[in-house]
């Protein structure tokens, strides 16, 4: 079995952003040489997420609004923030949106259902963070 690892790095301009990383991950799969296998895409920070969904701007706005209702930003809202942090909401948003995705690799390409795309979700941005992409297979 072959294994290939690469990292993607992001530093967002905003505290919360959703970035389509499908083509970046697809390029890594192509470089790996794996024709049949699996691709793990994992946010390496506890205030960021990787998830699969539709690339539709209204849906992304809905995610942001919904997450803000579930876990609104606010320094005085959470016990975690009593430690001097201000990102408890980002931890909660990451928990809801997920840590990683695994996508099948078929004939050397990511094997998606209709409309599926991979996204990086940032909830405590404006600093450098990384994503692990690991491709396993034959």
OpenMM code with the backbone's topology and positions (N, CA, C; nanometers):
from openmm import Vec3, app, unit

residues = "UNK UNK UNK UNK UNK UNK UNK UNK UNK UNK UNK UNK UNK UNK UNK UNK UNK UNK UNK UNK UNK UNK UNK UNK UNK UNK UNK UNK UNK UNK UNK UNK UNK UNK UNK UNK UNK UNK UNK UNK UNK UNK UNK UNK UNK UNK UNK UNK UNK UNK UNK UNK UNK UNK UNK UNK UNK UNK UNK UNK UNK UNK UNK UNK UNK UNK UNK UNK UNK UNK UNK UNK UNK UNK UNK UNK UNK UNK UNK UNK UNK UNK UNK UNK UNK UNK UNK UNK UNK UNK UNK UNK UNK UNK UNK UNK UNK UNK UNK UNK UNK UNK UNK UNK UNK UNK UNK UNK UNK UNK UNK UNK UNK UNK UNK UNK UNK UNK UNK UNK UNK UNK UNK UNK UNK UNK UNK UNK UNK UNK UNK UNK UNK UNK UNK UNK UNK UNK".split()
positions = [
    Vec3(0.0839, -0.1184, 0.0000),
    Vec3(0.0000, 0.0000, 0.0000),
    Vec3(0.0880, 0.1242, 0.0000),
    Vec3(0.0454, 0.2209, -0.0756),
    Vec3(0.1151, 0.3481, -0.0863),
    Vec3(0.0521, 0.4486, 0.0100),
    Vec3(0.1357, 0.5358, 0.0645),
    Vec3(0.0891, 0.6431, 0.1525),
    Vec3(0.1575, 0.7725, 0.1098),
    Vec3(0.0792, 0.8785, 0.0997),
    Vec3(0.1330, 1.0088, 0.0598),
    Vec3(0.0704, 1.1153, 0.1492),
    Vec3(0.1538, 1.2044, 0.2029),
    Vec3(0.1069, 1.3091, 0.2937),
    Vec3(0.1521, 1.4460, 0.2451),
    Vec3(0.0611, 1.5416, 0.2532),
    Vec3(0.0934, 1.6799, 0.2224),
    Vec3(0.0058, 1.7685, 0.3112),
    Vec3(0.0495, 1.8924, 0.3306),
    Vec3(-0.0249, 1.9869, 0.4149),
    Vec3(-0.0663, 2.1082, 0.3332),
    Vec3(-0.1848, 2.1580, 0.3624),
    Vec3(-0.2320, 2.2848, 0.3078),
    Vec3(-0.2311, 2.3853, 0.4225),
    Vec3(-0.1906, 2.5077, 0.3933),
    Vec3(-0.1831, 2.6126, 0.4959),
    Vec3(-0.2772, 2.7258, 0.4586),
    Vec3(-0.3441, 2.7807, 0.5602),
    Vec3(-0.4364, 2.8911, 0.5395),
    Vec3(-0.4184, 2.9963, 0.6479),
    Vec3(-0.4333, 3.1208, 0.6077),
    Vec3(-0.4440, 3.2319, 0.7020),
    Vec3(-0.5540, 3.3217, 0.6478),
    Vec3(-0.6703, 3.3119, 0.7069),
    Vec3(-0.7862, 3.3841, 0.6559),
    Vec3(-0.7827, 3.5308, 0.6983),
    Vec3(-0.8491, 3.6121, 0.6194),
    Vec3(-0.8607, 3.7541, 0.6512),
    Vec3(-0.9648, 3.7771, 0.7599),
    Vec3(-1.0656, 3.6906, 0.7637),
    Vec3(-1.1763, 3.7066, 0.8569),
    Vec3(-1.1706, 3.6010, 0.9668),
    Vec3(-1.2390, 3.6289, 1.0736),
    Vec3(-1.2462, 3.5339, 1.1857),
    Vec3(-1.3156, 3.4052, 1.1418),
    Vec3(-1.4208, 3.4163, 1.0600),
    Vec3(-1.4936, 3.2991, 1.0119),
    Vec3(-1.5010, 3.3026, 0.8601),
    Vec3(-1.4575, 3.1923, 0.7971),
    Vec3(-1.4641, 3.1800, 0.6509),
    Vec3(-1.4818, 3.0342, 0.6129),
    Vec3(-1.5388, 3.0139, 0.4941),
    Vec3(-1.5482, 2.8816, 0.4344),
    Vec3(-1.4733, 2.8869, 0.3014),
    Vec3(-1.3785, 2.7954, 0.2834),
    Vec3(-1.2938, 2.7954, 0.1640),
    Vec3(-1.3061, 2.6601, 0.0939),
    Vec3(-1.3376, 2.6637, -0.0350),
    Vec3(-1.3453, 2.5411, -0.1136),
    Vec3(-1.2029, 2.4936, -0.1426),
    Vec3(-1.1694, 2.3740, -0.0934),
    Vec3(-1.0340, 2.3197, -0.1113),
    Vec3(-1.0339, 2.1956, -0.2007),
    Vec3(-1.1435, 2.1717, -0.2716),
    Vec3(-1.1571, 2.0516, -0.3537),
    Vec3(-1.0451, 2.0387, -0.4561),
    Vec3(-1.0157, 2.1443, -0.5286),
    Vec3(-0.9125, 2.1345, -0.6331),
    Vec3(-0.7744, 2.1138, -0.5722),
    Vec3(-0.7470, 2.1779, -0.4574),
    Vec3(-0.6183, 2.1568, -0.3893),
    Vec3(-0.6015, 2.0103, -0.3496),
    Vec3(-0.7071, 1.9527, -0.2925),
    Vec3(-0.7018, 1.8125, -0.2503),
    Vec3(-0.6900, 1.7213, -0.3726),
    Vec3(-0.7636, 1.7532, -0.4781),
    Vec3(-0.7553, 1.6748, -0.6019),
    Vec3(-0.6145, 1.6725, -0.6603),
    Vec3(-0.5452, 1.7860, -0.6544),
    Vec3(-0.4066, 1.7918, -0.7033),
    Vec3(-0.3147, 1.7040, -0.6187),
    Vec3(-0.3378, 1.7016, -0.4896),
    Vec3(-0.2569, 1.6175, -0.4012),
    Vec3(-0.2818, 1.4700, -0.4314),
    Vec3(-0.4069, 1.4336, -0.4541),
    Vec3(-0.4384, 1.2954, -0.4906),
    Vec3(-0.3654, 1.2582, -0.6194),
    Vec3(-0.3668, 1.3467, -0.7177),
    Vec3(-0.2975, 1.3194, -0.8444),
    Vec3(-0.1476, 1.3002, -0.8216),
    Vec3(-0.0869, 1.3854, -0.7382),
    Vec3(0.0570, 1.3733, -0.7081),
    Vec3(0.0893, 1.2430, -0.6367),
    Vec3(-0.0049, 1.1930, -0.5585),
    Vec3(0.0195, 1.0725, -0.4779),
    Vec3(0.0415, 0.9490, -0.5629),
    Vec3(-0.0161, 0.9469, -0.6814),
    Vec3(-0.0072, 0.8294, -0.7670),
    Vec3(-0.1043, 0.7185, -0.7290),
    Vec3(-0.1825, 0.7390, -0.6247),
    Vec3(-0.2802, 0.6379, -0.5819),
    Vec3(-0.3964, 0.6358, -0.6818),
    Vec3(-0.4303, 0.5170, -0.7293),
    Vec3(-0.5415, 0.5017, -0.8237),
    Vec3(-0.6690, 0.4544, -0.7552),
    Vec3(-0.6545, 0.3695, -0.6530),
    Vec3(-0.7694, 0.3170, -0.5787),
    Vec3(-0.7365, 0.3241, -0.4305),
    Vec3(-0.8178, 0.3974, -0.3532),
    Vec3(-0.7892, 0.4084, -0.2114),
    Vec3(-0.8776, 0.5096, -0.1426),
    Vec3(-0.8187, 0.5758, -0.0435),
    Vec3(-0.8912, 0.6731, 0.0373),
    Vec3(-0.8070, 0.7974, 0.0581),
    Vec3(-0.8744, 0.9099, 0.0734),
    Vec3(-0.8077, 1.0361, 0.1017),
    Vec3(-0.8686, 1.0945, 0.2283),
    Vec3(-0.7843, 1.1128, 0.3294),
    Vec3(-0.8243, 1.1768, 0.4544),
    Vec3(-0.7862, 1.3243, 0.4474),
    Vec3(-0.8797, 1.4112, 0.4819),
    Vec3(-0.8540, 1.5546, 0.4875),
    Vec3(-0.8941, 1.5995, 0.6276),
    Vec3(-0.7964, 1.6501, 0.7043),
    Vec3(-0.8144, 1.6711, 0.8470),
    Vec3(-0.7682, 1.8104, 0.8887),
    Vec3(-0.8575, 1.8841, 0.9556),
    Vec3(-0.8188, 2.0137, 1.0132),
    Vec3(-0.7294, 1.9871, 1.1338),
    Vec3(-0.6131, 2.0479, 1.1369),
    Vec3(-0.5149, 2.0226, 1.2418),
    Vec3(-0.5252, 2.1234, 1.3564),
    Vec3(-0.6365, 2.1950, 1.3638),
    Vec3(-0.6569, 2.2952, 1.4682),
    Vec3(-0.7963, 2.2792, 1.5262),
    Vec3(-0.8104, 2.2995, 1.6548),
    Vec3(-0.9366, 2.2718, 1.7232),
    Vec3(-1.0398, 2.3825, 1.7099),
    Vec3(-1.0108, 2.4823, 1.6292),
    Vec3(-1.1085, 2.5869, 1.6002),
    Vec3(-1.1330, 2.5983, 1.4494),
    Vec3(-1.1047, 2.4900, 1.3770),
    Vec3(-1.1262, 2.4849, 1.2323),
    Vec3(-1.1881, 2.3500, 1.1978),
    Vec3(-1.2464, 2.3420, 1.0797),
    Vec3(-1.3219, 2.2244, 1.0393),
    Vec3(-1.2934, 2.1901, 0.8945),
    Vec3(-1.3158, 2.0645, 0.8599),
    Vec3(-1.3208, 2.0212, 0.7210),
    Vec3(-1.4526, 1.9467, 0.7045),
    Vec3(-1.5269, 1.9809, 0.6002),
    Vec3(-1.6569, 1.9175, 0.5787),
    Vec3(-1.6868, 1.9104, 0.4291),
    Vec3(-1.7858, 1.8295, 0.3942),
    Vec3(-1.8298, 1.8154, 0.2557),
    Vec3(-1.9716, 1.8676, 0.2450),
    Vec3(-1.9943, 1.9523, 0.1431),
    Vec3(-2.1288, 1.9999, 0.1149),
    Vec3(-2.1294, 2.0663, -0.0221),
    Vec3(-2.2371, 2.1338, -0.0525),
    Vec3(-2.2570, 2.2024, -0.1793),
    Vec3(-2.1823, 2.3363, -0.1788),
    Vec3(-2.1285, 2.3757, -0.2928),
    Vec3(-2.0614, 2.5049, -0.3060),
    Vec3(-2.1617, 2.6086, -0.3553),
    Vec3(-2.2468, 2.6530, -0.2637),
    Vec3(-2.3515, 2.7492, -0.2968),
    Vec3(-2.3448, 2.8610, -0.1940),
    Vec3(-2.3290, 2.9847, -0.2399),
    Vec3(-2.3022, 3.0965, -0.1494),
    Vec3(-2.4140, 3.1200, -0.0479),
    Vec3(-2.5378, 3.1004, -0.0861),
    Vec3(-2.6477, 3.1170, 0.0087),
    Vec3(-2.6398, 3.0148, 0.1203),
    Vec3(-2.6044, 2.8926, 0.0867),
    Vec3(-2.5880, 2.7879, 0.1879),
    Vec3(-2.4754, 2.8224, 0.2842),
    Vec3(-2.3666, 2.8774, 0.2319),
    Vec3(-2.2538, 2.9160, 0.3177),
    Vec3(-2.2937, 3.0285, 0.4128),
    Vec3(-2.3717, 3.1241, 0.3644),
    Vec3(-2.4227, 3.2286, 0.4536),
    Vec3(-2.5137, 3.1682, 0.5599),
    Vec3(-2.5969, 3.0707, 0.5184),
    Vec3(-2.6842, 3.0018, 0.6138),
    Vec3(-2.6029, 2.9297, 0.7207),
    Vec3(-2.4946, 2.8627, 0.6808),
    Vec3(-2.4069, 2.7976, 0.7797),
    Vec3(-2.3584, 2.8994, 0.8821),
    Vec3(-2.3080, 3.0112, 0.8331),
    Vec3(-2.2537, 3.1137, 0.9220),
    Vec3(-2.3582, 3.1679, 1.0184),
    Vec3(-2.4759, 3.1970, 0.9682),
    Vec3(-2.5836, 3.2491, 1.0533),
    Vec3(-2.6293, 3.1448, 1.1545),
    Vec3(-2.6447, 3.0218, 1.1097),
    Vec3(-2.6889, 2.9130, 1.1962),
    Vec3(-2.5874, 2.8866, 1.3070),
    Vec3(-2.4594, 2.8815, 1.2692),
    Vec3(-2.3552, 2.8588, 1.3689),
    Vec3(-2.3491, 2.9722, 1.4708),
    Vec3(-2.3699, 3.0943, 1.4242),
    Vec3(-2.3662, 3.2085, 1.5162),
    Vec3(-2.4834, 3.2043, 1.6138),
    Vec3(-2.5973, 3.1515, 1.5696),
    Vec3(-2.7107, 3.1341, 1.6614),
    Vec3(-2.6808, 3.0249, 1.7640),
    Vec3(-2.6180, 2.9158, 1.7191),
    Vec3(-2.5853, 2.8050, 1.8092),
    Vec3(-2.4791, 2.8435, 1.9110),
    Vec3(-2.3765, 2.9133, 1.8642),
    Vec3(-2.2625, 2.9483, 1.9504),
    Vec3(-2.2166, 3.0898, 1.9163),
    Vec3(-2.2856, 3.1892, 1.9664),
    Vec3(-2.2486, 3.3271, 1.9337),
    Vec3(-2.1128, 3.3659, 1.9914),
    Vec3(-2.0417, 3.4476, 1.9160),
    Vec3(-1.9149, 3.5002, 1.9648),
    Vec3(-1.9422, 3.5928, 2.0829),
    Vec3(-1.8559, 3.5874, 2.1835),
    Vec3(-1.8682, 3.6783, 2.2959),
    Vec3(-1.7738, 3.6387, 2.4074),
    Vec3(-1.6915, 3.7317, 2.4481),
    Vec3(-1.5895, 3.7035, 2.5502),
    Vec3(-1.6487, 3.6633, 2.6841),
    Vec3(-1.7656, 3.7158, 2.7184),
    Vec3(-1.8236, 3.6907, 2.8503),
    Vec3(-1.9285, 3.5803, 2.8505),
    Vec3(-1.9399, 3.5050, 2.7428),
    Vec3(-2.0447, 3.4043, 2.7308),
    Vec3(-2.0044, 3.2653, 2.7798),
    Vec3(-1.8757, 3.2338, 2.7833),
    Vec3(-1.8321, 3.0955, 2.8009),
    Vec3(-1.7277, 3.0814, 2.9115),
    Vec3(-1.7311, 2.9692, 2.9798),
    Vec3(-1.6341, 2.9387, 3.0841),
    Vec3(-1.4919, 2.9337, 3.0275),
    Vec3(-1.4749, 2.8770, 2.9083),
    Vec3(-1.3432, 2.8669, 2.8449),
    Vec3(-1.2766, 3.0037, 2.8336),
    Vec3(-1.3552, 3.1048, 2.8076),
    Vec3(-1.2995, 3.2385, 2.7882),
    Vec3(-1.2484, 3.3008, 2.9185),
    Vec3(-1.2840, 3.2431, 3.0316),
    Vec3(-1.2323, 3.2919, 3.1602),
    Vec3(-1.0827, 3.2644, 3.1750),
    Vec3(-1.0276, 3.1757, 3.0894),
    Vec3(-0.8848, 3.1442, 3.0918),
    Vec3(-0.8018, 3.2484, 3.0188),
    Vec3(-0.8692, 3.3493, 2.9613),
    Vec3(-0.7992, 3.4517, 2.8851),
    Vec3(-0.8199, 3.4369, 2.7354),
    Vec3(-0.8811, 3.3275, 2.6932),
    Vec3(-0.9136, 3.3062, 2.5519),
    Vec3(-1.0400, 3.3834, 2.5155),
    Vec3(-1.0677, 3.3930, 2.3863),
    Vec3(-1.1948, 3.4517, 2.3423),
    Vec3(-1.2569, 3.3682, 2.2312),
    Vec3(-1.2200, 3.2384, 2.2253),
    Vec3(-1.2603, 3.1568, 2.1114),
    Vec3(-1.3428, 3.0334, 2.1469),
    Vec3(-1.4098, 3.0343, 2.2601),
    Vec3(-1.4931, 2.9187, 2.2974),
    Vec3(-1.5962, 2.8890, 2.1891),
    Vec3(-1.6541, 2.9934, 2.1316),
    Vec3(-1.7529, 2.9722, 2.0250),
    Vec3(-1.6926, 2.8967, 1.9074),
    Vec3(-1.5669, 2.9233, 1.8751),
    Vec3(-1.5002, 2.8567, 1.7625),
    Vec3(-1.4823, 2.7075, 1.7903),
    Vec3(-1.4526, 2.6713, 1.9133),
    Vec3(-1.4417, 2.5304, 1.9503),
    Vec3(-1.5760, 2.4595, 1.9311),
    Vec3(-1.6823, 2.5245, 1.9732),
    Vec3(-1.8146, 2.4655, 1.9605),
    Vec3(-1.8559, 2.4523, 1.8135),
    Vec3(-1.8279, 2.5536, 1.7329),
    Vec3(-1.8616, 2.5501, 1.5903),
    Vec3(-1.7859, 2.4380, 1.5202),
    Vec3(-1.6596, 2.4189, 1.5543),
    Vec3(-1.5808, 2.3100, 1.4966),
    Vec3(-1.6418, 2.1753, 1.5317),
    Vec3(-1.6884, 2.1604, 1.6563),
    Vec3(-1.7481, 2.0340, 1.6978),
    Vec3(-1.8708, 2.0018, 1.6143),
    Vec3(-1.9508, 2.1022, 1.5840),
    Vec3(-2.0716, 2.0825, 1.5039),
    Vec3(-2.0372, 2.0508, 1.3583),
    Vec3(-1.9411, 2.1212, 1.3015),
    Vec3(-1.9101, 2.1069, 1.1585),
    Vec3(-1.8162, 1.9901, 1.1279),
    Vec3(-1.7449, 1.9402, 1.2280),
    Vec3(-1.6629, 1.8218, 1.2058),
    Vec3(-1.5156, 1.8502, 1.1896),
    Vec3(-1.4381, 1.7468, 1.2158),
    Vec3(-1.2923, 1.7553, 1.2151),
    Vec3(-1.2313, 1.7180, 1.0805),
    Vec3(-1.2864, 1.6140, 1.0162),
    Vec3(-1.2255, 1.5630, 0.8940),
    Vec3(-1.3279, 1.4967, 0.8041),
    Vec3(-1.2822, 1.4696, 0.6816),
    Vec3(-1.3602, 1.3903, 0.5868),
    Vec3(-1.2684, 1.2837, 0.5268),
    Vec3(-1.3301, 1.1761, 0.4827),
    Vec3(-1.2605, 1.0723, 0.4074),
    Vec3(-1.3361, 1.0567, 0.2764),
    Vec3(-1.2627, 1.0638, 0.1654),
    Vec3(-1.3226, 1.0534, 0.0325),
    Vec3(-1.2575, 0.9379, -0.0411),
    Vec3(-1.3385, 0.8575, -0.1083),
    Vec3(-1.2855, 0.7488, -0.1902),
    Vec3(-1.2053, 0.8059, -0.3065),
    Vec3(-1.0991, 0.7329, -0.3413),
    Vec3(-1.0217, 0.7633, -0.4610),
    Vec3(-1.0470, 0.6493, -0.5590),
    Vec3(-1.0981, 0.6829, -0.6769),
    Vec3(-1.1301, 0.5851, -0.7791),
    Vec3(-1.0684, 0.6311, -0.9109),
    Vec3(-0.9912, 0.5431, -0.9716),
    Vec3(-0.9237, 0.5753, -1.0978),
    Vec3(-0.8403, 0.7027, -1.0848),
    Vec3(-0.7782, 0.7226, -0.9664),
    Vec3(-0.6867, 0.8336, -0.9448),
    Vec3(-0.7518, 0.9674, -0.9148),
    Vec3(-0.8844, 0.9679, -0.8932),
    Vec3(-0.9543, 1.0945, -0.8674),
    Vec3(-1.0461, 1.0807, -0.7470),
    Vec3(-1.0753, 1.1952, -0.6840),
    Vec3(-1.1732, 1.1968, -0.5771),
    Vec3(-1.3084, 1.1526, -0.6323),
    Vec3(-1.3752, 1.0648, -0.5603),
    Vec3(-1.5004, 1.0044, -0.6076),
    Vec3(-1.6167, 1.0598, -0.5251),
    Vec3(-1.6804, 1.1647, -0.5770),
    Vec3(-1.7867, 1.2369, -0.5077),
    Vec3(-1.9248, 1.2004, -0.5608),
    Vec3(-2.0251, 1.2284, -0.4780),
    Vec3(-2.1630, 1.2309, -0.5237),
    Vec3(-2.1907, 1.3657, -0.5880),
    Vec3(-2.3111, 1.3792, -0.6457),
    Vec3(-2.3457, 1.5059, -0.7103),
    Vec3(-2.3343, 1.6229, -0.6128),
    Vec3(-2.2742, 1.7308, -0.6572),
    Vec3(-2.2633, 1.8581, -0.5867),
    Vec3(-2.1641, 1.8572, -0.4706),
    Vec3(-2.1080, 1.7418, -0.4349),
    Vec3(-2.0181, 1.7382, -0.3202),
    Vec3(-1.8858, 1.8080, -0.3488),
    Vec3(-1.8425, 1.8881, -0.2521),
    Vec3(-1.7152, 1.9585, -0.2553),
    Vec3(-1.6575, 1.9551, -0.1142),
    Vec3(-1.5257, 1.9722, -0.1021),
    Vec3(-1.4600, 1.9738, 0.0290),
    Vec3(-1.4332, 2.1185, 0.0683),
    Vec3(-1.4645, 2.1504, 0.1940),
    Vec3(-1.4467, 2.2858, 0.2447),
    Vec3(-1.3647, 2.2879, 0.3725),
    Vec3(-1.2862, 2.3938, 0.3850),
    Vec3(-1.2192, 2.4277, 0.5091),
    Vec3(-1.3053, 2.5328, 0.5764),
    Vec3(-1.3448, 2.5071, 0.6993),
    Vec3(-1.4222, 2.6031, 0.7770),
    Vec3(-1.3347, 2.6618, 0.8865),
    Vec3(-1.3186, 2.7905, 0.8842),
    Vec3(-1.2369, 2.8614, 0.9841),
    Vec3(-1.3294, 2.9377, 1.0778),
    Vec3(-1.3093, 2.9211, 1.2092),
    Vec3(-1.3964, 2.9842, 1.3072),
    Vec3(-1.3215, 3.0745, 1.4053),
    Vec3(-1.1891, 3.0784, 1.3952),
    Vec3(-1.1063, 3.1650, 1.4813),
    Vec3(-0.9837, 3.2055, 1.4000),
    Vec3(-1.0081, 3.2717, 1.2889),
    Vec3(-0.9046, 3.2944, 1.1884),
    Vec3(-0.8114, 3.4089, 1.2147),
    Vec3(-0.7463, 3.4476, 1.1064),
    Vec3(-0.6502, 3.5566, 1.1013),
    Vec3(-0.5148, 3.5148, 1.1573),
    Vec3(-0.4901, 3.3843, 1.1587),
    Vec3(-0.3571, 3.3324, 1.1918),
    Vec3(-0.3357, 3.2042, 1.1133),
    Vec3(-0.2110, 3.1658, 1.0962),
    Vec3(-0.1748, 3.0544, 1.0094),
    Vec3(-0.2186, 2.9209, 1.0706),
    Vec3(-0.2877, 2.8394, 0.9889),
    Vec3(-0.3339, 2.7066, 1.0308),
    Vec3(-0.3145, 2.6084, 0.9163),
    Vec3(-0.3111, 2.4798, 0.9514),
    Vec3(-0.2839, 2.3794, 0.8481),
    Vec3(-0.3888, 2.2693, 0.8448),
    Vec3(-0.3928, 2.2029, 0.7294),
    Vec3(-0.4775, 2.0881, 0.7047),
    Vec3(-0.3886, 1.9736, 0.6583),
    Vec3(-0.4115, 1.8572, 0.7125),
    Vec3(-0.3429, 1.7355, 0.6692),
    Vec3(-0.4221, 1.6709, 0.5570),
    Vec3(-0.3537, 1.6324, 0.4497),
    Vec3(-0.4134, 1.5515, 0.3444),
    Vec3(-0.3295, 1.4261, 0.3312),
    Vec3(-0.3897, 1.3110, 0.3602),
    Vec3(-0.3196, 1.1826, 0.3545),
    Vec3(-0.3946, 1.0915, 0.2585),
    Vec3(-0.3223, 1.0414, 0.1583),
    Vec3(-0.3800, 0.9539, 0.0569),
    Vec3(-0.3211, 0.8142, 0.0765),
    Vec3(-0.4090, 0.7150, 0.0866),
    Vec3(-0.3686, 0.5764, 0.1078),
    Vec3(-0.4304, 0.4882, -0.0006),
    Vec3(-0.3544, 0.3926, -0.0500),
    Vec3(-0.4106, 0.2997, -0.1471),
    Vec3(-0.3057, 0.2433, -0.2404),
    Vec3(-0.3561, 0.1928, -0.3501),
    Vec3(-0.2709, 0.1284, -0.4513),
    Vec3(-0.2656, 0.2116, -0.5771),
] * unit.nanometer
topology = app.Topology()
chain = topology.addChain("A")
for resn in residues:
    res = topology.addResidue(resn, chain)
    for name in ("N", "CA", "C"):
        topology.addAtom(name, app.Element.getBySymbol(name[0]), res)
